[in-house]
Amino acid sequence: MFDFILWIIMIGVGFMLLITPAEKLKQQYPKMPSIKAAKIIGGIIFVVGICILAIQIFM
């Protein structure tokens, strides 16, 4: 059950990083070195969360 909640959080955080406008990310996280890197990392987190969740569902 904890794993499922963790994957949902991963998917949610990744999706949030992807859809949040760059200006808002700069305001929320002023120490973030690069907005483009945050978008890439958000995409990776989102895809990994979806893949792990799919693997767990199908096993």
MARGU-969270 format. One record per atom (N, C-alpha, C, O): residue in three letters; atom name; x, y, z. Coordinates in pm, 1 decimal, decimal comma, always signed. Example, Ala and Ser with C-alpha at 12.3 -4.5 7.8 and 13.67 -1.06 7.14 Angstrom:
BEGIN
<"Ala"; "N"; <+1319,0; -569,0; +780,0>>
<"Ala"; "CA"; <+1230,0; -450,0; +780,0>>
<"Ala"; "C"; <+1320,0; -330,0; +780,0>>
<"Ala"; "O"; <+1423,6; -331,9; +846,5>>
<"Ser"; "N"; <+1285,0; -225,0; +708,0>>
<"Ser"; "CA"; <+1367,0; -106,0; +714,0>>
<"Ser"; "C"; <+1290,0; +3,0; +787,0>>
<"Ser"; "O"; <+1340,9; +113,8; +803,9>>
***
This chain:
BEGIN
<"Met"; "N"; <+81,9; -119,2; +0,0>>
<"Met"; "CA"; <+0,0; +0,0; +0,0>>
<"Met"; "C"; <+86,7; +126,2; +0,0>>
<"Met"; "O"; <+57,4; +223,1; -70,1>>
<"Phe"; "N"; <+194,9; +123,4; +80,6>>
<"Phe"; "CA"; <+285,4; +238,1; +85,3>>
<"Phe"; "C"; <+351,5; +261,6; -50,1>>
<"Phe"; "O"; <+370,0; +376,0; -91,5>>
<"Asp"; "N"; <+387,2; +153,0; -119,0>>
<"Asp"; "CA"; <+448,4; +165,8; -251,3>>
<"Asp"; "C"; <+353,6; +235,1; -348,1>>
<"Asp"; "O"; <+395,5; +320,6; -426,2>>
<"Phe"; "N"; <+227,4; +198,8; -343,1>>
<"Phe"; "CA"; <+128,3; +259,3; -431,5>>
<"Phe"; "C"; <+117,9; +410,0; -405,5>>
<"Phe"; "O"; <+112,6; +489,4; -499,5>>
<"Ile"; "N"; <+115,1; +448,3; -279,3>>
<"Ile"; "CA"; <+107,7; +590,1; -243,8>>
<"Ile"; "C"; <+233,7; +662,9; -291,0>>
<"Ile"; "O"; <+225,3; +775,4; -340,4>>
<"Leu"; "N"; <+348,5; +600,4; -276,4>>
<"Leu"; "CA"; <+473,7; +659,7; -321,8>>
<"Leu"; "C"; <+474,0; +681,4; -472,5>>
<"Leu"; "O"; <+521,7; +784,8; -519,4>>
<"Trp"; "N"; <+422,0; +586,5; -549,1>>
<"Trp"; "CA"; <+418,2; +600,7; -695,4>>
<"Trp"; "C"; <+320,7; +710,5; -736,4>>
<"Trp"; "O"; <+347,7; +785,0; -830,5>>
<"Ile"; "N"; <+209,3; +721,1; -667,7>>
<"Ile"; "CA"; <+114,3; +827,5; -696,9>>
<"Ile"; "C"; <+178,3; +964,0; -669,7>>
<"Ile"; "O"; <+158,4; +1058,4; -746,1>>
<"Ile"; "N"; <+254,8; +974,1; -561,4>>
<"Ile"; "CA"; <+324,3; +1099,1; -531,1>>
<"Ile"; "C"; <+427,6; +1129,5; -638,6>>
<"Ile"; "O"; <+440,0; +1244,4; -681,0>>
<"Met"; "N"; <+502,5; +1028,3; -683,6>>
<"Met"; "CA"; <+600,8; +1048,8; -790,1>>
<"Met"; "C"; <+533,7; +1101,4; -916,7>>
<"Met"; "O"; <+582,0; +1196,1; -978,7>>
<"Ile"; "N"; <+423,6; +1040,1; -953,8>>
<"Ile"; "CA"; <+352,2; +1081,8; -1074,2>>
<"Ile"; "C"; <+299,4; +1224,3; -1056,8>>
<"Ile"; "O"; <+308,8; +1305,7; -1148,7>>
<"Gly"; "N"; <+244,6; +1254,0; -940,6>>
<"Gly"; "CA"; <+191,1; +1387,5; -914,7>>
<"Gly"; "C"; <+297,1; +1496,2; -917,0>>
<"Gly"; "O"; <+276,0; +1602,4; -975,5>>
<"Val"; "N"; <+411,4; +1470,6; -853,5>>
<"Val"; "CA"; <+519,2; +1569,8; -851,3>>
<"Val"; "C"; <+575,9; +1590,8; -991,2>>
<"Val"; "O"; <+600,6; +1704,2; -1032,1>>
<"Gly"; "N"; <+596,5; +1482,1; -1064,2>>
<"Gly"; "CA"; <+646,6; +1495,1; -1200,7>>
<"Gly"; "C"; <+551,8; +1571,9; -1289,0>>
<"Gly"; "O"; <+594,2; +1656,8; -1367,4>>
<"Phe"; "N"; <+423,2; +1542,8; -1277,1>>
<"Phe"; "CA"; <+322,9; +1613,1; -1357,7>>
<"Phe"; "C"; <+315,9; +1760,7; -1319,7>>
<"Phe"; "O"; <+300,4; +1847,4; -1405,6>>
<"Met"; "N"; <+327,4; +1788,0; -1189,3>>
<"Met"; "CA"; <+324,9; +1927,0; -1143,1>>
<"Met"; "C"; <+442,9; +2005,4; -1200,2>>
<"Met"; "O"; <+426,1; +2119,9; -1242,3>>
<"Leu"; "N"; <+561,0; +1945,9; -1202,2>>
<"Leu"; "CA"; <+677,5; +2013,7; -1258,6>>
<"Leu"; "C"; <+661,1; +2036,6; -1408,6>>
<"Leu"; "O"; <+710,2; +2135,9; -1462,3>>
<"Leu"; "N"; <+592,2; +1945,0; -1475,9>>
<"Leu"; "CA"; <+575,0; +1959,7; -1620,6>>
<"Leu"; "C"; <+475,0; +2068,8; -1657,2>>
<"Leu"; "O"; <+497,2; +2142,2; -1753,5>>
<"Ile"; "N"; <+365,4; +2080,9; -1582,5>>
<"Ile"; "CA"; <+259,9; +2173,2; -1624,7>>
<"Ile"; "C"; <+271,1; +2312,1; -1562,7>>
<"Ile"; "O"; <+205,2; +2405,2; -1608,9>>
<"Thr"; "N"; <+353,5; +2327,9; -1458,6>>
<"Thr"; "CA"; <+366,3; +2458,2; -1394,7>>
<"Thr"; "C"; <+444,2; +2553,0; -1485,7>>
<"Thr"; "O"; <+549,9; +2515,8; -1536,6>>
<"Pro"; "N"; <+394,1; +2674,4; -1507,0>>
<"Pro"; "CA"; <+467,5; +2771,4; -1589,7>>
<"Pro"; "C"; <+603,5; +2806,6; -1528,8>>
<"Pro"; "O"; <+621,2; +2801,3; -1407,1>>
<"Ala"; "N"; <+698,7; +2842,4; -1614,2>>
<"Ala"; "CA"; <+835,3; +2869,7; -1570,0>>
<"Ala"; "C"; <+842,4; +2983,4; -1468,7>>
<"Ala"; "O"; <+920,1; +2976,7; -1373,5>>
<"Glu"; "N"; <+762,0; +3087,7; -1488,4>>
<"Glu"; "CA"; <+765,9; +3201,3; -1397,1>>
<"Glu"; "C"; <+723,1; +3161,5; -1256,3>>
<"Glu"; "O"; <+780,2; +3207,1; -1157,3>>
<"Lys"; "N"; <+622,0; +3076,0; -1249,3>>
<"Lys"; "CA"; <+573,8; +3031,9; -1118,2>>
<"Lys"; "C"; <+677,1; +2942,4; -1049,9>>
<"Lys"; "O"; <+694,5; +2949,4; -928,2>>
<"Leu"; "N"; <+746,0; +2858,1; -1128,1>>
<"Leu"; "CA"; <+851,3; +2774,4; -1070,1>>
<"Leu"; "C"; <+963,8; +2860,5; -1014,4>>
<"Leu"; "O"; <+1019,7; +2829,3; -909,2>>
<"Lys"; "N"; <+997,4; +2968,6; -1084,0>>
<"Lys"; "CA"; <+1102,5; +3058,5; -1035,3>>
<"Lys"; "C"; <+1061,4; +3123,4; -903,9>>
<"Lys"; "O"; <+1145,3; +3144,3; -816,3>>
<"Gln"; "N"; <+933,9; +3155,3; -889,4>>
<"Gln"; "CA"; <+885,2; +3216,6; -765,8>>
<"Gln"; "C"; <+880,1; +3115,7; -652,1>>
<"Gln"; "O"; <+915,9; +3148,1; -538,9>>
<"Gln"; "N"; <+835,8; +2993,0; -681,3>>
<"Gln"; "CA"; <+822,5; +2891,7; -577,3>>
<"Gln"; "C"; <+958,3; +2840,0; -530,9>>
<"Gln"; "O"; <+979,6; +2817,9; -411,7>>
<"Tyr"; "N"; <+1049,2; +2820,9; -625,2>>
<"Tyr"; "CA"; <+1180,4; +2762,2; -595,3>>
<"Tyr"; "C"; <+1289,3; +2855,4; -647,3>>
<"Tyr"; "O"; <+1345,4; +2829,6; -753,8>>
<"Pro"; "N"; <+1320,8; +2962,7; -575,3>>
<"Pro"; "CA"; <+1417,5; +3060,0; -625,9>>
<"Pro"; "C"; <+1560,5; +3007,0; -636,7>>
<"Pro"; "O"; <+1640,2; +3061,7; -712,9>>
<"Lys"; "N"; <+1594,2; +2902,8; -562,8>>
<"Lys"; "CA"; <+1730,5; +2849,3; -567,3>>
<"Lys"; "C"; <+1748,5; +2743,8; -676,5>>
<"Lys"; "O"; <+1857,7; +2689,0; -691,6>>
<"Met"; "N"; <+1644,0; +2715,0; -751,9>>
<"Met"; "CA"; <+1652,0; +2616,1; -858,8>>
<"Met"; "C"; <+1744,5; +2670,2; -968,9>>
<"Met"; "O"; <+1721,0; +2779,1; -1021,3>>
<"Pro"; "N"; <+1848,4; +2595,1; -1003,6>>
<"Pro"; "CA"; <+1945,3; +2648,2; -1099,0>>
<"Pro"; "C"; <+1891,5; +2664,2; -1241,4>>
<"Pro"; "O"; <+1928,9; +2758,7; -1310,9>>
<"Ser"; "N"; <+1804,8; +2573,9; -1285,4>>
<"Ser"; "CA"; <+1757,8; +2580,2; -1423,0>>
<"Ser"; "C"; <+1614,4; +2529,4; -1432,2>>
<"Ser"; "O"; <+1582,6; +2420,6; -1384,1>>
<"Ile"; "N"; <+1528,7; +2609,4; -1494,3>>
<"Ile"; "CA"; <+1389,5; +2569,9; -1512,4>>
<"Ile"; "C"; <+1380,2; +2457,2; -1614,8>>
<"Ile"; "O"; <+1298,3; +2366,4; -1599,9>>
<"Lys"; "N"; <+1462,8; +2462,4; -1717,7>>
<"Lys"; "CA"; <+1461,7; +2357,9; -1819,7>>
<"Lys"; "C"; <+1500,4; +2223,0; -1758,7>>
<"Lys"; "O"; <+1442,1; +2120,3; -1793,4>>
<"Ala"; "N"; <+1597,6; +2223,1; -1668,9>>
<"Ala"; "CA"; <+1637,0; +2099,6; -1600,8>>
<"Ala"; "C"; <+1523,2; +2047,7; -1513,2>>
<"Ala"; "O"; <+1501,9; +1926,8; -1504,6>>
<"Ala"; "N"; <+1450,2; +2138,4; -1448,4>>
<"Ala"; "CA"; <+1337,3; +2096,7; -1365,0>>
<"Ala"; "C"; <+1229,0; +2031,2; -1449,6>>
<"Ala"; "O"; <+1167,7; +1933,2; -1407,0>>
<"Lys"; "N"; <+1204,9; +2084,4; -1569,2>>
<"Lys"; "CA"; <+1104,7; +2025,2; -1658,3>>
<"Lys"; "C"; <+1149,0; +1885,7; -1703,6>>
<"Lys"; "O"; <+1067,8; +1793,4; -1709,4>>
<"Ile"; "N"; <+1277,8; +1870,8; -1735,6>>
<"Ile"; "CA"; <+1330,0; +1740,1; -1778,0>>
<"Ile"; "C"; <+1321,5; +1640,1; -1663,5>>
<"Ile"; "O"; <+1278,6; +1526,4; -1683,2>>
<"Ile"; "N"; <+1361,9; +1681,4; -1545,0>>
<"Ile"; "CA"; <+1355,7; +1592,7; -1428,4>>
<"Ile"; "C"; <+1210,6; +1555,8; -1396,5>>
<"Ile"; "O"; <+1181,5; +1441,3; -1361,7>>
<"Gly"; "N"; <+1120,0; +1652,6; -1408,5>>
<"Gly"; "CA"; <+977,9; +1623,9; -1386,7>>
<"Gly"; "C"; <+925,2; +1521,3; -1484,6>>
<"Gly"; "O"; <+847,9; +1433,1; -1447,2>>
<"Gly"; "N"; <+966,7; +1532,3; -1610,7>>
<"Gly"; "CA"; <+926,0; +1433,7; -1711,0>>
<"Gly"; "C"; <+979,8; +1295,6; -1680,8>>
<"Gly"; "O"; <+909,1; +1196,0; -1696,1>>
<"Ile"; "N"; <+1104,7; +1289,2; -1637,8>>
<"Ile"; "CA"; <+1165,3; +1160,0; -1604,1>>
<"Ile"; "C"; <+1095,3; +1097,6; -1484,5>>
<"Ile"; "O"; <+1065,4; +978,2; -1485,3>>
<"Ile"; "N"; <+1068,9; +1177,0; -1382,0>>
<"Ile"; "CA"; <+999,0; +1125,6; -1262,8>>
<"Ile"; "C"; <+859,9; +1075,4; -1300,7>>
<"Ile"; "O"; <+816,7; +970,4; -1253,3>>
<"Phe"; "N"; <+789,9; +1150,1; -1385,8>>
<"Phe"; "CA"; <+655,6; +1111,6; -1428,1>>
<"Phe"; "C"; <+657,8; +978,5; -1503,0>>
<"Phe"; "O"; <+578,0; +889,4; -1473,8>>
<"Val"; "N"; <+748,8; +965,0; -1599,2>>
<"Val"; "CA"; <+756,4; +842,3; -1679,8>>
<"Val"; "C"; <+798,2; +723,4; -1594,7>>
<"Val"; "O"; <+741,6; +614,9; -1608,7>>
<"Val"; "N"; <+896,3; +741,7; -1506,8>>
<"Val"; "CA"; <+939,9; +631,9; -1420,3>>
<"Val"; "C"; <+827,3; +589,4; -1327,1>>
<"Val"; "O"; <+806,8; +469,9; -1305,6>>
<"Gly"; "N"; <+754,1; +685,4; -1271,4>>
<"Gly"; "CA"; <+641,7; +651,1; -1184,3>>
<"Gly"; "C"; <+534,3; +572,8; -1256,3>>
<"Gly"; "O"; <+481,1; +475,9; -1202,1>>
<"Ile"; "N"; <+501,4; +613,9; -1379,2>>
<"Ile"; "CA"; <+401,5; +541,9; -1459,0>>
<"Ile"; "C"; <+449,1; +400,8; -1491,3>>
<"Ile"; "O"; <+371,9; +305,4; -1481,7>>
<"Cys"; "N"; <+576,7; +387,0; -1529,6>>
<"Cys"; "CA"; <+630,0; +255,3; -1565,3>>
<"Cys"; "C"; <+631,3; +160,4; -1446,4>>
<"Cys"; "O"; <+592,1; +44,4; -1458,6>>
<"Ile"; "N"; <+675,9; +209,2; -1332,4>>
<"Ile"; "CA"; <+679,3; +123,7; -1213,2>>
<"Ile"; "C"; <+538,2; +83,5; -1172,7>>
<"Ile"; "O"; <+514,6; -31,5; -1135,6>>
<"Leu"; "N"; <+444,3; +177,4; -1179,8>>
<"Leu"; "CA"; <+306,4; +146,1; -1145,6>>
<"Leu"; "C"; <+248,5; +42,8; -1241,8>>
<"Leu"; "O"; <+179,0; -49,1; -1198,5>>
<"Ala"; "N"; <+275,5; +56,2; -1370,3>>
<"Ala"; "CA"; <+226,3; -40,2; -1468,8>>
<"Ala"; "C"; <+287,1; -177,8; -1445,7>>
<"Ala"; "O"; <+216,9; -278,5; -1454,7>>
<"Ile"; "N"; <+414,9; -183,5; -1416,5>>
<"Ile"; "CA"; <+480,5; -312,2; -1390,5>>
<"Ile"; "C"; <+417,7; -379,2; -1268,4>>
<"Ile"; "O"; <+392,7; -499,7; -1270,2>>
<"Gln"; "N"; <+392,3; -303,1; -1163,5>>
<"Gln"; "CA"; <+333,4; -360,5; -1043,5>>
<"Gln"; "C"; <+189,6; -407,9; -1066,8>>
<"Gln"; "O"; <+146,9; -508,5; -1010,1>>
<"Ile"; "N"; <+116,6; -336,0; -1149,0>>
<"Ile"; "CA"; <-22,7; -376,6; -1176,2>>
<"Ile"; "C"; <-25,9; -505,2; -1256,6>>
<"Ile"; "O"; <-109,0; -592,3; -1231,1>>
<"Phe"; "N"; <+64,4; -518,2; -1354,3>>
<"Phe"; "CA"; <+62,0; -634,3; -1442,1>>
<"Phe"; "C"; <+130,5; -757,1; -1383,3>>
<"Phe"; "O"; <+121,8; -865,3; -1441,4>>
<"Met"; "N"; <+197,7; -743,5; -1270,5>>
<"Met"; "CA"; <+265,3; -860,4; -1210,5>>
<"Met"; "C"; <+177,1; -928,7; -1111,7>>
<"Met"; "O"; <+217,2; -1028,4; -1051,7>>
***
